[in-house]
Amino acid sequence: MPKDVTVESFELDHTIVKAPYVRLISEESGPKGDIITNFDIRLVQPNEDAIPTAGLHTIEHLLAQLIRERIDGLIDCSPFGCRTGFHMIMWGQPTANDIAKVIKASLEEIATVTSWEDVPGTTIESCGNYKDHSLFSAKEWAKLILEQGISDNAFERHLV
């Protein structure tokens, strides 16, 4: 008999969140006591905007490196299929505020100083869709997101 499963992100009312934000989704303890924390990194307002695939792909590659340079414990940062942001999985218990600051600093670097040579994993050998990148789009979206500010609260604007 199939077990009853609830997927948290499908229970979230996407009409009341106020992007850009970082939202703690869950903290889970493993059998040995290790804690994994899951965050919703929402960069654009759901059902109102979506980051084009090539720009989102480039942001994904850059965040994989930039986040690790700024905070320990990143397991994965993967884009949502809806292209409005990312799931970010971490070891330990960083706060939404901690993560919002890391995302803000990373987007600032993308917007202002990143060059094509800085984008990791853009060759046929290192990427499953290496032709689908746009640093121009990544930079423009990073600037737009930063203009709005990153909140550490999904429902009230509390900028970091």
C-alpha positions as CSV (number, residue, x, y, z in Angstrom):
1,M,0.0,0.0,0.0
2,P,1.5,3.4,-0.9
3,K,2.4,5.6,2.0
4,D,0.7,9.0,2.4
5,V,3.3,11.7,1.5
6,T,3.1,15.5,1.9
7,V,5.4,17.6,-0.2
8,E,5.9,20.8,1.8
9,S,6.5,23.0,-1.3
10,F,3.1,22.0,-2.7
11,E,1.4,23.0,0.5
12,L,3.0,26.5,0.5
13,D,0.5,29.2,-0.6
14,H,2.6,30.8,-3.4
15,T,0.2,33.7,-3.6
16,I,1.2,35.2,-0.2
17,V,5.0,35.0,-0.3
18,K,7.0,38.1,-1.0
19,A,10.1,37.4,-3.1
20,P,13.1,37.7,-3.1
21,Y,13.5,35.8,0.2
22,V,15.1,32.9,2.1
23,R,12.7,30.6,3.9
24,L,13.6,27.8,6.2
25,I,11.6,24.8,4.9
26,S,12.7,22.1,7.4
27,E,15.4,20.7,9.7
28,E,15.8,17.0,9.8
29,S,17.9,14.8,12.0
30,G,19.5,11.7,10.6
31,P,19.9,8.4,12.4
32,K,23.3,9.4,13.8
33,G,22.1,12.9,14.9
34,D,23.3,14.8,11.9
35,I,21.1,17.7,11.0
36,I,20.2,18.7,7.5
37,T,18.5,22.0,6.8
38,N,16.4,22.8,3.7
39,F,15.9,26.3,2.5
40,D,13.6,27.9,-0.1
41,I,15.8,30.5,-1.9
42,R,13.1,32.4,-3.9
43,L,14.6,35.0,-6.2
44,V,11.5,36.1,-8.1
45,Q,7.8,36.3,-7.3
46,P,6.1,33.0,-8.1
47,N,3.5,33.1,-10.9
48,E,4.6,36.6,-11.8
49,D,8.1,36.0,-13.2
50,A,10.6,33.3,-14.0
51,I,14.3,33.5,-14.7
52,P,15.1,32.3,-18.3
53,T,16.7,28.9,-18.3
54,A,20.2,30.0,-19.6
55,G,20.5,32.7,-16.9
56,L,19.2,30.5,-14.2
57,H,21.7,27.8,-15.3
58,T,24.6,30.2,-15.1
59,I,23.4,31.5,-11.7
60,E,23.2,27.8,-10.5
61,H,26.8,27.1,-11.6
62,L,28.1,30.3,-9.9
63,L,26.1,29.8,-6.7
64,A,27.6,26.3,-6.4
65,Q,31.0,27.9,-6.0
66,L,30.2,31.2,-4.4
67,I,28.1,29.8,-1.6
68,R,30.9,27.3,-0.7
69,E,33.3,30.2,-0.5
70,R,31.1,32.0,2.0
71,I,29.7,29.3,4.3
72,D,30.6,25.7,5.2
73,G,28.1,22.9,4.9
74,L,26.5,23.3,1.5
75,I,25.2,19.9,0.3
76,D,23.3,21.2,-2.8
77,C,21.7,24.2,-4.3
78,S,19.4,23.2,-7.2
79,P,17.0,25.3,-9.2
80,F,13.2,24.9,-8.9
81,G,11.6,23.7,-12.1
82,C,9.4,26.8,-12.0
83,R,12.6,28.9,-12.4
84,T,11.8,31.2,-9.5
85,G,14.7,30.1,-7.3
86,F,16.5,27.3,-5.6
87,H,16.3,24.6,-3.0
88,M,19.4,24.8,-0.8
89,I,20.3,21.8,1.4
90,M,22.9,22.4,4.2
91,W,24.5,20.4,7.0
92,G,23.8,22.0,10.4
93,Q,21.4,24.7,11.4
94,P,22.3,28.0,9.7
95,T,19.5,30.6,10.0
96,A,17.5,32.1,7.2
97,N,19.3,35.4,8.0
98,D,22.7,33.7,7.6
99,I,21.7,32.2,4.2
100,A,20.1,35.5,3.0
101,K,23.4,37.3,3.7
102,V,25.3,34.6,1.7
103,I,22.9,34.8,-1.2
104,K,23.0,38.6,-1.2
105,A,26.9,38.6,-1.3
106,S,27.0,35.9,-4.0
107,L,24.5,37.9,-6.2
108,E,26.5,41.0,-5.6
109,E,29.6,39.3,-6.9
110,I,27.7,37.9,-9.9
111,A,26.2,41.3,-10.7
112,T,29.4,43.4,-10.4
113,V,32.6,41.4,-10.9
114,T,32.0,38.0,-12.4
115,S,33.4,37.4,-15.9
116,W,32.8,34.5,-18.2
117,E,36.1,33.0,-17.1
118,D,34.7,32.9,-13.5
119,V,31.8,30.6,-14.4
120,P,32.6,27.0,-13.5
121,G,31.5,24.0,-15.4
122,T,30.8,25.4,-18.8
123,T,32.6,22.8,-21.1
124,I,31.1,19.8,-22.8
125,E,33.0,17.6,-20.3
126,S,31.8,19.4,-17.2
127,C,28.2,20.3,-17.9
128,G,25.2,18.3,-19.2
129,N,23.9,21.3,-21.2
130,Y,27.0,23.4,-21.7
131,K,25.5,25.5,-24.6
132,D,22.6,26.7,-22.4
133,H,24.3,29.5,-20.3
134,S,24.0,33.3,-20.3
135,L,26.2,35.4,-18.1
136,F,24.5,38.5,-19.4
137,S,21.1,37.1,-18.2
138,A,22.6,36.0,-14.9
139,K,24.1,39.5,-14.2
140,E,20.9,41.3,-15.2
141,W,18.7,39.1,-13.0
142,A,21.2,39.4,-10.1
143,K,20.9,43.2,-10.4
144,L,17.1,43.1,-10.5
145,I,16.9,40.8,-7.5
146,L,19.4,42.9,-5.5
147,E,17.4,46.1,-6.3
148,Q,14.4,44.5,-4.5
149,G,16.5,43.3,-1.6
150,I,16.8,39.9,-0.1
151,S,14.5,39.2,2.9
152,D,15.0,36.5,5.5
153,N,11.2,36.2,5.8
154,A,9.0,34.9,3.1
155,F,5.8,36.7,4.3
156,E,7.1,40.0,5.5
157,R,9.9,42.1,4.0
158,H,12.8,42.0,6.4
159,L,15.8,42.9,4.3
160,V,19.4,41.8,5.1
